[in-house]
Amino acid sequence: MREIAFIKQNKEKWLEFEQAIFGKTKKNPDDLANLYIHLVNDLSYAQTYYPKSKTVVYLNHLAAQTYQKIYKTKRTETNRIKYFFLTEVPLLVYEYRRYILYAFLLFGILTAIGVVSAKNDANFVRLILGDQYVNMTLENIEDGNPVAVYKTGSNWGSFIGITLNNLRVGALSYFFGIFIGIGTFYILMKNCIMLGSFQYFFYERGVFWESVRGVWIHGSMEIFAIVIEAAAGFILGASILFPRTFSRVNSFKIGFKNSFKIFLSTMPFTFAAGFLEGYITRYSMEMPTYLSVGIILITLSLISFYYLIYPFIVHKKTKKYVSTL
C-alpha cells in the first residue's frame, strides 16, 4: 500500500487518538487499550514499509502519549505523589531519553572546555570564579583544607542558602528553554565551564583528590540534577522548534507539561544535595576516606539509577501490562 493511501485509510482513527489524548473526548481505559492495540499495529506496519517516513515519527509519539494515558487512568491504590515519581516521570524520561543523552554529551564537552581553558590560561580561573574566591581557596590549600569554604556559616543557614541558589539555577536552566533552547544552553555552558576550571584549579595545585572527596559529596546529585534540568529545558525548546504534525501551540503545551514534570522530579535531589553540602561536606576532610567515597558512590548511584536505568524498567513493565489488556 502506498503511504498516502495508508494515511487516508487510518487518518480518522488517529484523530480519535489525539482527541482522547488532549482530553477533548472521554475514553475509559478499556477503549483506550483497544485503540492503543490498533495504533501499535499501524506503527509496526509503518516501520516496516515506510521506515524513514514522518508517519513513523508521528505514530511513535502518539503511541507514547496514548500509552501514558492508559496507565494514568488505570485504577491503582497508590497515591498521586507516589505515582508521579515511580511511574509518570520515569515514563516521560524514557520517552525523551535522547534529550537526556544530548544534555550529558553537552555537559561533558563544555566541562572539558573549562578544563582546557584553565590549563592554557593562568588567569581564566580568576575570570570565572573571581579573585576573592581564588585567593581564599589558595589560603585554604596552604592551611591543609582545600574545601574549607564549605565550613563557613551555620549548618542550617548554608543548607537554606545553597538549596535556594541551586533551585534558582535549575529554574533558570529549565525556563530559559523557552528561548528555543538557547537560554538553557547558555546556563549549562556557564556551569560546566565553571566546574571544569574549578576542578582543574585543584588538580594544578596537587589537591584534586581532596577536592573530589569534598565537592562531590553533594556535587553528585547537584550536578546530575542540573543536567536533567537542562534536558527538560531542551525538551521545552524543541517543542517550539519542532512541532511535528501538531500545531505549534499544541506542541508547546505537550512539551511544557511533560518537561515541567521532569523538572519537578529533580527537586528532591536538589534538596538532598543542599542538605549534604550544608551538613556533611564541611566534615569531608575529617571523615575517613571510605566514608566520603561511600557517600559519593551512593548518591551518584541513586540519581543515576532513577534517571538512567529505572525508566527502562518501568517502560518494560508497563508495556507488559498493556499487552495483557
N, C-alpha and C positions, 0 to 999 in steps of 0.2 A: 504494500500500500504506500502511495506517495505521502510524504509528510503533511502536505496541505490537506489531503483528504482525511488523514488521521486526526488532525486538529479539528476540522469541521465536524467530524463524527463524534468527538468527545468534548467539544467546547462547552456545551450546556452542563455537562456533568462536572467539569472543572469549575465552572462558575458557581455551581451549587456548593462545592467545597469552599470556595472563597467566601461565600455568604455565611457559611457556618463558622468559619474561622474568625471573621470580623464581627461576629455576633449579630449580623443583620437578620439571620434566621435561627431559630432554636432547633437543635437536634439532640436527641438523647444519645447516650453512649453507644447503644446497640446500632443505631442508624449511622453514627459516625464510623463505627467499626466496619460496617458493610461498605460504606463509601471509601474508607481507607483501603480495604482489600482491592477494590476496583482501581483505585488510584495507583497502588503498588504494581498491579498488573500492567497498567498503562505505562508506568515508569520503566518497568522491565522491558516492555516492548520497545519503547523509545530508545533505551540504552542499547538495545540490540541492533536496531535498524537506523537510528539517527544519533549515533554516539556523540557527535560533536555539535549537535543542534542546541539552540537556546531552549527548545522544548524540554530537553532533559534537565536543564538548569531550573526551569520553571516548575516542572513536576517534582523535582527533588526538594525544592524549597516548600512547595505546597504539601508534600508528604510529611516533611518535618514538622510543619505547623499543625497539620491535622493530627499527627502522632501525639504532640504535646496536648492538644485539645482533648483527645481521648483519655489520656492519663490523668489530666487535670479534672475531668468530670467523673472519673471513676470514684465510687464511694470508698472511702478509707476511714480508718479510725484514728489516723494521725492528725495532729493539729496543723494549722496553716503554716506556722513558722518552720516546723519540722519538715513539712512537705516542700517548702520553699528551698531550704538548704540541702535536703537529702535527695530531692527529685527534680524540681523545676530548674534550679541553677545548673546542676550537672548536665541536664539535657540541653540547655542553652549553650553551655561551654562546649559540649560535643558538636552541636550544630555549627558553632562559629569557631571551631578549633583552629582553622587556618589563620585566623586573626591573632590567636594566642601565639602561634608559631611565628607570624610576622613580627609581633611585638618582642619576642625573645631574640629573634635574629637582629633586629634593630638595637636591642639592649646590648648584645654582645659587640656589635660593630661600633656603636657610639662610645661604649666604655673603653674599647680598645683605642679609639681616637683620643680619649682623655689620657690614657697611659702614654701613648706615643708623643702627644703634645707636651706632657710633663717631662718626658725623657729628653726631648730635644730643645726645650726652652726652660731655662732655670727660673724664669720669672712667671711661668704660666700658672703654677700652683698659687702664687700670691695673687695673681689676677683673678683666679676663680674663687679662692677661699678667703682672700683678704689678708692684709699684713698682720692685723691683730691676732687673728686665729692662728696663722702660721707661726708667729713669734711665740705665742702661748704654748703651742704644741711642741716647739723646739725646746722650750724650757722644761716641759713635762718629760720629754725624752731624756734630757740631761739628768733629770731627777729620778729616772728609772721607771716612770709610769707613763708610757706614751698616750694612754687613753684616760688620763686623769681628768680631762674635761668633763667626763660623764659623772664625776663626783661633785661637781658644782651644784648648788641648790639642794633643796629638800627632795626626798623621795616622791612625795605626792605632788609637789609643785612641778618637778621635772616630768612626771608622768602626764599631768594635765597639759602642760605647755607643749611637750613633744607630741602628744596624741593630737591635739588641736592643729598643730603645724602639719602633721602627716595627713590629717583629714583634708586640710586646705590644699595641699599639694595633689592629693588624689582627686579631689573635686575639680581642680583646675585641669588636671590631665584628662579627665573624662569629659567635662562640659565643653572644653575647648575643641573637642572633636566636632562640634557643630560647624566649625570653620573648615569643613570638608577634610578633617583630619590633620590639617597643617598645624593648628594650635596644639594638638596632642603631641605631635612630633617635636615641636619646639620644647615643650615641658619635659618630655622624655630625654631629649638631647641634653638639656641643661643638667638634669640629674645624673645622667650616665657619664657625661664628661667630668662632672664634679666627683663622682665616685671613682672613676678611673684615675684621675690626677691625685685624688686623696689617698688611694691605696698605693700608688707609685711613690708618693711622698714618703710614706713609711718604709717602703721597700728600699728606697735610695739611702735611707739612714739606718738600715740594718735591723729594723724592728717590725718587719712585716708580720711575722707570726704573732707577735704580741698584739698588733692591731687587729688581726683576724680574730684572735681569741676574745677581744673586747667588742669590736664593731659588729661582728656577725652573730653575736648572741641575740641581738634584736634585729639586725640587718637582714637575716634570712627571710623573716616574714615581711619586714618593712619594704625591702627592695622588690621581693616577689610580688607583693600586693600592688606596688607601683606599676609593674609590668602588666599585670592583669587589668588595672585601671586604664592603662594606655591602650590595651587591646579593646576594651569597651569603648574608648574614645574613637578608635579606628572603625569599629562597627557602626557607631553613630555617624561618622563622616561618610562611610561607604554607603549608608542607606540614602544619603542625599545624592552622592555622585552616581551610584549605580542602582536605579530604581527597578531594573529588570522589567517584568511585564506589568508591574504595579504603577499607579500614578506616583509622582514624586512625593506627594503629601502622604499617601498611604504607606509608601516605602519608609518614609521618615517616622511615621507613627509606629510601625513594626520595629524598626531599628532602635528607636528611643526606648520603647517598652522593654525590649529584650536586653539591650545593652545596659540600661539602668539597673536591671535586676542583677546582672553580672557585677556591676559596680558596687551595688549594695552588699553583695556577698563578701567583699573584701573588708568590710567594716570590722568584723570580729578579729581578723588577723591584724588590722591596724591598731586596734585597742590592745591586743596581746603584745604587739611589738612595743607600743608605748609603755606598757607595764614593765616589760623586760628591761627597756632602756632606763626607766626611772628607778627600778628597784634592784635589778640584778647586774646589769652591765658594769655599774660602778665598782663592783667587787670582783671583776674578772681577773685582775692581776693577783688577788689574794687567794682565790679559789683554786683547787687542784686543776691541772690541765685537762684530766679526763672528764671533769665536771663541766667545764666550759665547752669543750668539744662535744660532749654528750648533749648539752642544751642546743648547740648549733645544729647537730645532726637530727635531733628530734623535731625541732621547729621547722627545719628545711624539709624533712620527710613528710611532716603533717600537711603543710601547704602544698607541697609537690604532689602528694597523693590526691588531695582534694581536687586540684585543677588539671592534673595531667593523667591520672590513672582512673580515679573514681568515675568520671563522666563516661568512660568506655564501659565500665561495669554496669552503670545504670542504664545506658543505652541498650546493651545486650539483654539485660533483664527485662526492660520494658518492651523490647522487640519480641521477646519470647511470649510476654503476656498478650500482646496484640495478636500474635499468630494463633492464640488459642480462642480468640473471640469468634 
